């Protein structure tokens, strides 16, 4: 698959169809990859695709696509992030070529905690599983080696400009609702205590904001100097206000890529919060964020839309 990806990328750059290909290249260690912005045909040979390619590269499109036409490597879940950006008119479709890669699932954040990281030589897919090769040989990771979003992934290969690799034949290992089922058993007081405990650890580093494709505002509400919406301290009230405001900004827009939770140094379960809101939107409006609709879920209105407040017998 990497050979085909490199061939397609090189062709796009050589023909001048795009000025840049956004993809992944090997990181400084064998179990990491890093975003690559290839501007020359020979740079396409640095492209890789393996279980360590976790970043959602659609986050770069609002700025990259303003300088001309670009191509971007997208996993099916990341492709939905691009669709949200299109629906919200943050990018022009004619300025983006989507290279949709077949993805069996990416590496979970803590999947390698039992390994000596200095001895790892490669991380790859084999027979639908993630295999780690180190100085002692090969080891196949259990299902938990995949990021949780991958275990519940039911996304079909969507339409794209260029497809790389066949669709993986893997059924979801768990229901998307399983992530919130235990949480929903809590009482309102327990839920408040649950989030209060997590938000108390927040450093307000804004890493969650930085990796989110939906956080494309040139000036975030927390940075406004003229209107002091939020203090700069990291006290319980300020942290709560930040996370709740951001969560509601993402309602109907979050596609569940999980990047916010992956990069959080405080390990706040942000995916739980976003998934809960996404399920509410789906239940009330029958819509999934990042669908093929030309209009955003909460950014359009029709008289035929269901009324979530309508009393039903």
VOPAGU-2260 file (C-alpha; in pm, 1 decimal, decimal comma):
REM VOPAGU-2260
SITE   aa  ch    i         X         Y         Z
SITE  UNK   A    0       0,0       0,0       0,0
SITE  UNK   A    1     288,8     237,0      72,6
SITE  UNK   A    2     426,2     186,4    -280,1
SITE  UNK   A    3      92,2     280,0    -433,8
SITE  UNK   A    4      58,2     579,5    -202,0
SITE  UNK   A    5     402,1     706,5    -299,8
SITE  UNK   A    6     332,2     649,1    -669,4
SITE  UNK   A    7       8,9     845,9    -658,5
SITE  UNK   A    8     164,7    1127,8    -457,2
SITE  UNK   A    9     465,2    1155,1    -687,2
SITE  UNK   A   10     236,1    1165,7    -989,8
SITE  UNK   A   11      29,7    1447,8    -843,9
SITE  UNK   A   12     340,5    1652,1    -765,1
SITE  UNK   A   13     516,1    1584,7   -1096,7
SITE  UNK   A   14     207,8    1679,4   -1296,9
SITE  UNK   A   15     161,6    1999,0   -1099,5
SITE  UNK   A   16    -193,5    1904,6   -1001,9
SITE  UNK   A   17    -108,0    1991,2    -641,3
SITE  UNK   A   18     156,6    2201,3    -476,3
SITE  UNK   A   19     176,8    1984,8    -166,5
SITE  UNK   A   20      88,2    1634,8     -47,2
SITE  UNK   A   21       8,8    1608,9     323,9
SITE  UNK   A   22      81,3    1262,6     458,1
SITE  UNK   A   23     288,5    1071,5     710,8
SITE  UNK   A   24     658,2     996,9     734,6
SITE  UNK   A   25     862,8     790,9     978,3
SITE  UNK   A   26     920,7     960,3    1311,8
SITE  UNK   A   27    1237,1     975,4    1517,2
SITE  UNK   A   28    1157,9     633,5    1668,2
SITE  UNK   A   29    1012,4     320,5    1497,1
SITE  UNK   A   30     682,6     335,7    1685,9
SITE  UNK   A   31     597,9     692,4    1584,9
SITE  UNK   A   32     512,5     871,1    1262,1
SITE  UNK   A   33     488,1    1242,2    1197,4
SITE  UNK   A   34     304,2    1461,0     943,1
SITE  UNK   A   35     487,4    1519,4     615,1
SITE  UNK   A   36     430,2    1812,6     381,4
SITE  UNK   A   37     580,0    1695,3      53,2
SITE  UNK   A   38     634,3    1974,0    -196,8
SITE  UNK   A   39     878,8    1799,8    -432,4
SITE  UNK   A   40     820,3    1470,2    -621,3
SITE  UNK   A   41    1121,3    1302,6    -458,0
SITE  UNK   A   42     979,4    1381,4    -113,4
SITE  UNK   A   43     688,2    1148,4    -187,9
SITE  UNK   A   44     927,0     856,3    -128,3
SITE  UNK   A   45     924,6     946,0     241,7
SITE  UNK   A   46     552,3     871,4     274,7
SITE  UNK   A   47     456,9     581,2     503,4
SITE  UNK   A   48     133,2     429,5     623,2
SITE  UNK   A   49     119,3     192,1     919,2
SITE  UNK   A   50     -54,3     159,7    1259,7
SITE  UNK   A   51     145,7     451,8    1400,2
SITE  UNK   A   52     -21,0     696,7    1157,1
SITE  UNK   A   53    -268,0     820,9    1414,8
SITE  UNK   A   54    -282,3    1195,8    1338,4
SITE  UNK   A   55    -596,7    1331,0    1174,4
SITE  UNK   A   56    -442,8    1523,7     886,3
SITE  UNK   A   57    -764,8    1703,6     791,6
SITE  UNK   A   58    -676,4    1952,0    1067,5
SITE  UNK   A   59    -424,1    2114,5     831,2
SITE  UNK   A   60    -666,2    2173,8     543,9
SITE  UNK   A   61    -822,8    2510,3     638,7
SITE  UNK   A   62    -485,6    2681,4     609,3
SITE  UNK   A   63    -302,6    2457,9     362,0
SITE  UNK   A   64    -580,2    2471,6     102,5
SITE  UNK   A   65    -582,7    2852,6     101,2
SITE  UNK   A   66    -241,8    2859,4     -70,2
SITE  UNK   A   67    -346,8    2640,9    -363,1
SITE  UNK   A   68    -451,4    2285,8    -439,9
SITE  UNK   A   69    -326,7    2017,0    -203,4
SITE  UNK   A   70    -361,2    1640,6    -166,7
SITE  UNK   A   71    -407,9    1486,0     175,7
SITE  UNK   A   72    -380,8    1129,8     303,6
SITE  UNK   A   73    -694,6    1045,6     499,7
SITE  UNK   A   74    -812,5     743,4     691,9
SITE  UNK   A   75   -1189,5     683,9     656,3
SITE  UNK   A   76   -1255,8     842,6     997,6
SITE  UNK   A   77   -1041,0    1143,7     904,3
SITE  UNK   A   78   -1225,4    1177,9     573,7
SITE  UNK   A   79   -1534,3    1262,0     775,7
SITE  UNK   A   80   -1341,0    1551,7     928,3
SITE  UNK   A   81   -1278,7    1685,4     578,7
SITE  UNK   A   82   -1651,7    1658,5     501,9
SITE  UNK   A   83   -1734,0    1871,6     807,3
SITE  UNK   A   84   -1489,0    2136,2     685,4
SITE  UNK   A   85   -1655,9    2129,9     344,0
SITE  UNK   A   86   -2003,4    2157,2     494,9
SITE  UNK   A   87   -1894,5    2457,7     699,2
SITE  UNK   A   88   -1727,1    2625,5     398,1
SITE  UNK   A   89   -1380,6    2623,0     550,6
SITE  UNK   A   90   -1225,8    2465,8     241,4
SITE  UNK   A   91   -1318,5    2454,3    -127,1
SITE  UNK   A   92   -1364,3    2105,6    -268,7
SITE  UNK   A   93   -1175,1    2193,2    -584,9
SITE  UNK   A   94    -866,8    2275,4    -376,1
SITE  UNK   A   95    -837,1    1931,5    -214,4
SITE  UNK   A   96    -757,3    1587,9    -352,6
SITE  UNK   A   97    -842,5    1319,5     -98,3
SITE  UNK   A   98    -615,7    1014,5     -91,2
SITE  UNK   A   99    -835,2     768,7     102,4
SITE  UNK   A  100    -620,9     491,0     248,2
SITE  UNK   A  101    -748,3     155,4     367,1
SITE  UNK   A  102    -701,7     142,7     743,8
SITE  UNK   A  103    -733,6    -174,2     955,6
SITE  UNK   A  104    -698,5      40,6    1270,6
SITE  UNK   A  105    -433,5     249,6    1442,5
SITE  UNK   A  106    -226,3     200,0    1755,1
SITE  UNK   A  107    -380,0     275,0    2094,8
SITE  UNK   A  108    -205,9     533,4    2309,9
SITE  UNK   A  109     -80,6     285,3    2570,4
SITE  UNK   A  110     -55,5     -24,4    2351,1
SITE  UNK   A  111     322,6     -51,8    2390,1
SITE  UNK   A  112     349,8      -7,9    2767,5
SITE  UNK   A  113     477,2    -365,5    2818,5
SITE  UNK   A  114     757,1    -330,4    2561,4
SITE  UNK   A  115    1107,3    -194,1    2600,2
SITE  UNK   A  116    1068,7      97,7    2361,5
SITE  UNK   A  117    1439,6     104,5    2283,7
SITE  UNK   A  118    1417,2    -246,6    2138,5
SITE  UNK   A  119    1120,9    -187,6    1905,3
SITE  UNK   A  120    1217,0    -202,0    1537,4
SITE  UNK   A  121     881,2    -172,3    1358,5
SITE  UNK   A  122     503,5    -168,2    1402,3
SITE  UNK   A  123     293,3    -308,7    1118,7
SITE  UNK   A  124     -31,7    -476,9    1020,8
SITE  UNK   A  125     -37,0    -850,3     964,6
SITE  UNK   A  126    -356,3   -1048,2     903,7
SITE  UNK   A  127    -573,5    -770,3    1041,9
SITE  UNK   A  128    -376,9    -738,3    1366,2
SITE  UNK   A  129    -101,8    -506,9    1483,3
SITE  UNK   A  130     239,8    -673,0    1503,6
SITE  UNK   A  131     535,9    -531,4    1693,2
SITE  UNK   A  132     884,2    -641,4    1595,9
SITE  UNK   A  133    1159,9    -592,3    1853,2
SITE  UNK   A  134    1496,9    -745,7    1934,3
SITE  UNK   A  135    1331,1   -1063,4    2066,3
SITE  UNK   A  136    1111,7   -1123,9    1761,3
SITE  UNK   A  137     750,6   -1054,1    1666,9
SITE  UNK   A  138     454,5   -1007,3    1898,8
SITE  UNK   A  139      90,3    -973,8    1794,7
SITE  UNK   A  140     -99,1    -722,9    2005,2
SITE  UNK   A  141    -441,8    -821,5    2141,1
SITE  UNK   A  142    -752,3    -633,5    2027,9
SITE  UNK   A  143    -683,7    -364,8    2286,8
SITE  UNK   A  144    -378,6    -271,8    2082,2
SITE  UNK   A  145    -613,0     -81,8    1852,7
SITE  UNK   A  146    -739,7     261,0    1952,7
SITE  UNK   A  147   -1086,5     230,3    2101,1
SITE  UNK   A  148   -1238,5     431,0    1817,2
SITE  UNK   A  149   -1110,3     160,2    1581,6
SITE  UNK   A  150   -1276,5    -116,9    1783,1
SITE  UNK   A  151   -1612,6      52,5    1730,2
SITE  UNK   A  152   -1544,7     170,0    1373,4
SITE  UNK   A  153   -1828,2      98,5    1131,5
SITE  UNK   A  154   -1735,9     355,0     867,6
SITE  UNK   A  155   -1761,4     233,4     510,4
SITE  UNK   A  156   -1499,9     341,6     259,9
SITE  UNK   A  157   -1644,4     670,8     138,5
SITE  UNK   A  158   -1619,7     831,5    -199,5
SITE  UNK   A  159   -1280,0     986,6    -256,4
SITE  UNK   A  160   -1066,8    1118,3    -539,7
SITE  UNK   A  161    -810,0     838,8    -511,0
SITE  UNK   A  162    -843,6     515,2    -313,3
SITE  UNK   A  163    -534,5     342,8    -181,2
SITE  UNK   A  164    -577,5     -24,2     -89,3
SITE  UNK   A  165    -890,0    -240,8     -55,9
SITE  UNK   A  166   -1140,1    -188,6     224,1
SITE  UNK   A  167   -1037,6    -396,1     529,7
SITE  UNK   A  168   -1263,5    -689,3     613,0
SITE  UNK   A  169   -1303,0    -625,2     984,2
SITE  UNK   A  170   -1629,2    -603,2    1179,3
SITE  UNK   A  171   -1665,2    -366,0    1475,7
SITE  UNK   A  172   -1550,3    -536,8    1796,5
SITE  UNK   A  173   -1778,1    -327,8    2015,8
SITE  UNK   A  174   -2082,1    -103,4    1988,8
SITE  UNK   A  175   -2016,9     269,6    1968,2
SITE  UNK   A  176   -2264,4     314,3    2252,1
SITE  UNK   A  177   -2059,9      86,0    2478,1
SITE  UNK   A  178   -1826,2     374,0    2554,1
SITE  UNK   A  179   -2105,5     565,9    2726,3
SITE  UNK   A  180   -2322,3     284,9    2865,0
SITE  UNK   A  181   -2138,4     264,2    3197,9
SITE  UNK   A  182   -2135,4     641,5    3231,4
SITE  UNK   A  183   -2510,0     661,2    3176,7
SITE  UNK   A  184   -2569,0     442,4    3481,6
SITE  UNK   A  185   -2438,6     722,0    3703,3
SITE  UNK   A  186   -2671,4     961,8    3880,5
SITE  UNK   A  187   -2656,5    1334,4    3791,7
SITE  UNK   A  188   -2455,2    1397,9    4108,8
SITE  UNK   A  189   -2212,3    1119,0    4022,7
SITE  UNK   A  190   -2170,6    1253,0    3671,6
SITE  UNK   A  191   -2092,7    1598,6    3800,5
SITE  UNK   A  192   -1836,5    1458,1    4043,8
SITE  UNK   A  193   -1689,4    1245,7    3761,7
SITE  UNK   A  194   -1625,2    1544,6    3536,9
SITE  UNK   A  195   -1520,8    1771,1    3823,7
SITE  UNK   A  196   -1245,1    1524,4    3908,0
SITE  UNK   A  197   -1121,7    1507,5    3550,7
SITE  UNK   A  198   -1145,4    1880,5    3478,7
SITE  UNK   A  199    -952,2    1956,4    3798,5
SITE  UNK   A  200    -645,0    1800,1    3631,9
SITE  UNK   A  201    -671,5    2013,3    3317,9
SITE  UNK   A  202    -359,8    2221,6    3246,5
SITE  UNK   A  203    -536,4    2435,8    2986,9
SITE  UNK   A  204    -257,3    2360,3    2742,6
SITE  UNK   A  205    -518,4    2363,0    2462,5
SITE  UNK   A  206    -363,0    2060,2    2293,1
SITE  UNK   A  207    -718,3    1930,2    2241,3
SITE  UNK   A  208    -800,9    2247,8    2052,0
SITE  UNK   A  209    -484,1    2232,6    1845,3
SITE  UNK   A  210    -545,4    1886,1    1697,8
SITE  UNK   A  211    -920,0    1921,6    1639,3
SITE  UNK   A  212   -1028,0    1979,2    1275,4
SITE  UNK   A  213   -1340,6    2150,2    1408,6
SITE  UNK   A  214   -1141,0    2408,4    1606,2
SITE  UNK   A  215   -1050,4    2624,9    1309,6
SITE  UNK   A  216   -1145,4    2966,1    1449,5
SITE  UNK   A  217    -875,0    3226,6    1392,1
SITE  UNK   A  218    -939,4    3353,4    1744,9
SITE  UNK   A  219   -1077,4    3114,9    2007,3
SITE  UNK   A  220   -1324,4    3245,3    2263,6
SITE  UNK   A  221   -1067,8    3180,8    2538,9
SITE  UNK   A  222    -816,8    3413,5    2369,4
SITE  UNK   A  223   -1039,5    3714,6    2315,3
SITE  UNK   A  224    -889,9    4016,2    2490,8
SITE  UNK   A  225   -1181,7    4253,1    2437,6
SITE  UNK   A  226   -1435,3    4015,6    2589,3
SITE  UNK   A  227   -1299,0    3824,9    2885,3
SITE  UNK   A  228   -1508,7    3511,6    2858,1
SITE  UNK   A  229   -1270,9    3307,7    3065,1
SITE  UNK   A  230    -995,5    3375,5    3316,5
SITE  UNK   A  231    -647,7    3242,0    3251,5
SITE  UNK   A  232    -629,4    3042,6    3573,8
SITE  UNK   A  233    -679,4    2667,2    3582,9
SITE  UNK   A  234    -927,2    2662,2    3869,3
SITE  UNK   A  235   -1226,5    2426,3    3870,4
SITE  UNK   A  236   -1479,3    2685,5    3750,5
SITE  UNK   A  237   -1265,6    2810,9    3459,9
SITE  UNK   A  238   -1172,4    2458,9    3346,4
SITE  UNK   A  239   -1534,9    2347,8    3362,3
SITE  UNK   A  240   -1644,9    2647,8    3156,5
SITE  UNK   A  241   -1378,6    2582,7    2890,4
SITE  UNK   A  242   -1455,3    2214,8    2842,1
SITE  UNK   A  243   -1832,4    2252,4    2848,2
SITE  UNK   A  244   -1824,0    2541,7    2601,9
SITE  UNK   A  245   -1591,9    2355,5    2369,1
SITE  UNK   A  246   -1804,6    2039,6    2392,2
SITE  UNK   A  247   -2117,9    2228,7    2289,9
SITE  UNK   A  248   -1926,6    2394,1    2007,4
SITE  UNK   A  249   -1848,3    2042,0    1884,3
SITE  UNK   A  250   -2203,1    1905,6    1920,6
SITE  UNK   A  251   -2322,3    1787,5    1580,9
SITE  UNK   A  252   -1974,6    1844,1    1438,6
SITE  UNK   A  253   -1740,7    1604,1    1619,9
SITE  UNK   A  254   -1670,0    1298,4    1404,0
SITE  UNK   A  255   -1508,4    1098,8    1683,7
SITE  UNK   A  256   -1151,3    1095,0    1555,0
SITE  UNK   A  257   -1031,9    1088,4    1917,9
SITE  UNK   A  258    -734,6    1316,3    1866,7
SITE  UNK   A  259    -832,2    1545,3    2156,4
SITE  UNK   A  260    -820,3    1260,0    2405,7
SITE  UNK   A  261    -503,5    1110,0    2255,9
SITE  UNK   A  262    -297,2    1424,7    2302,7
SITE  UNK   A  263    -435,6    1524,9    2643,1
SITE  UNK   A  264    -149,4    1514,5    2897,6
SITE  UNK   A  265    -403,0    1500,6    3182,6
SITE  UNK   A  266    -579,8    1199,6    3024,7
SITE  UNK   A  267    -924,3    1353,9    3040,7
SITE  UNK   A  268   -1177,5    1122,8    2864,7
SITE  UNK   A  269   -1288,3    1385,0    2615,0
SITE  UNK   A  270   -1409,5    1123,4    2367,9
SITE  UNK   A  271   -1670,7    1015,3    2619,8
SITE  UNK   A  272   -1809,2    1368,2    2639,4
SITE  UNK   A  273   -1809,5    1417,3    2262,6
SITE  UNK   A  274   -1953,5    1074,2    2189,8
SITE  UNK   A  275   -2238,9    1135,9    2432,2
SITE  UNK   A  276   -2332,9    1457,2    2252,2
SITE  UNK   A  277   -2297,3    1290,9    1911,1
SITE  UNK   A  278   -2535,9    1014,7    2015,9
SITE  UNK   A  279   -2785,1    1277,2    2134,0
SITE  UNK   A  280   -2768,0    1453,6    1797,7
SITE  UNK   A  281   -2813,2    1124,2    1616,8
SITE  UNK   A  282   -3110,9    1026,9    1833,4
SITE  UNK   A  283   -3284,8    1364,3    1806,6
SITE  UNK   A  284   -3205,8    1458,2    1446,3
SITE  UNK   A  285   -3118,7    1125,9    1284,7
SITE  UNK   A  286   -2788,7    1264,3    1159,4
SITE  UNK   A  287   -2425,5    1161,6    1205,0
SITE  UNK   A  288   -2158,3    1435,1    1197,5
SITE  UNK   A  289   -1940,1    1405,7     891,0
SITE  UNK   A  290   -2202,0    1240,2     674,4
SITE  UNK   A  291   -2225,6    1288,4     299,7
SITE  UNK   A  292   -2487,3    1564,3     335,2
SITE  UNK   A  293   -2394,2    1898,4     182,2
SITE  UNK   A  294   -2522,0    2082,5     490,3
SITE  UNK   A  295   -2394,5    2057,1     846,6
SITE  UNK   A  296   -2616,8    1885,3    1101,6
SITE  UNK   A  297   -2690,7    2194,1    1311,7
SITE  UNK   A  298   -2620,2    2452,6    1043,2
SITE  UNK   A  299   -2931,0    2396,7     834,8
SITE  UNK   A  300   -3306,7    2398,4     883,4
SITE  UNK   A  301   -3598,6    2231,6     714,1
SITE  UNK   A  302   -3967,4    2224,7     804,3
SITE  UNK   A  303   -3942,5    1845,9     776,1
SITE  UNK   A  304   -3676,2    1821,2    1045,7
SITE  UNK   A  305   -3786,5    1620,0    1350,0
SITE  UNK   A  306   -3866,7    1826,3    1657,1
SITE  UNK   A  307   -3662,7    1686,0    1948,3
SITE  UNK   A  308   -3898,2    1860,0    2194,1
SITE  UNK   A  309   -4212,7    1717,1    2043,1
SITE  UNK   A  310   -4398,8    1498,8    2289,3
SITE  UNK   A  311   -4418,9    1141,1    2171,4
SITE  UNK   A  312   -4660,5     883,4    2309,0
